[in-house]
Amino acid sequence: MKRFVPYPLLAALLTTLWLMLNSSLAPLDLLIGAALGLSLSRLMLLLDPAPPVIRRPGALLRLFVIVAYDVMMSNFTLIGGILNLDRRTPTSGFVNIPLQLRSRHGLAALATIITSSPGTFWAAHDRRTGVLTIHVLDLVEEAYWARTIKLRYERLLMEIFE
């Protein structure tokens, strides 16, 4: 079975996603969803992904709570900026942050975290030097962003993945 469906959970999730997007359980949609789920999950074999090794599940839970809090607070800040509650014009910009994190799973998680926070996105990462470039919609202080990324996220991601 594993040879035919190497990633059964991914196949099931892709099939479910197809059915949800179509809002239908019609036989043809079920068939198309299953075909997409099976074929796309088999394409993962071409990527040859190494499964992540979670070294500290407790750190993963702490990271989840921190990220959920930060995303919620970022949403409130963004809403305040949209409503222009502080009566100032936001200044956007790029911030370069040197990282020690080298795990590809950790970097992928960090990219997801940064992009999930409204007003920020992962712009670039230089694998050779380890420098991460992020774009911030309301850049007040570059050092704040470097401290936040390094102390709140990178440290925990290194505990989890390295």
HELIX and SHEET records of a PDB file:
HELIX    1   1 PRO A    8  ASN A   22  1                                  15    
HELIX    2   2 PRO A   27  LEU A   47  1                                  21    
HELIX    3   3 PRO A   57  ILE A   82  1                                  26    
HELIX    4   4 ARG A  104  SER A  116  1                                  13    
HELIX    5   5 GLU A  142  ARG A  147  1                                   6    
HELIX    6   6 THR A  148  GLU A  154  3                                   7    
HELIX    7   7 ARG A  155  PHE A  161  1                                   7    
SHEET    1   A 3 GLY A  93  PRO A  98  0                                        
SHEET    2   A 3 VAL A 131  VAL A 136 -1                                        
SHEET    3   A 3 THR A 120  ASP A 126 -1                                        
END                                                                             
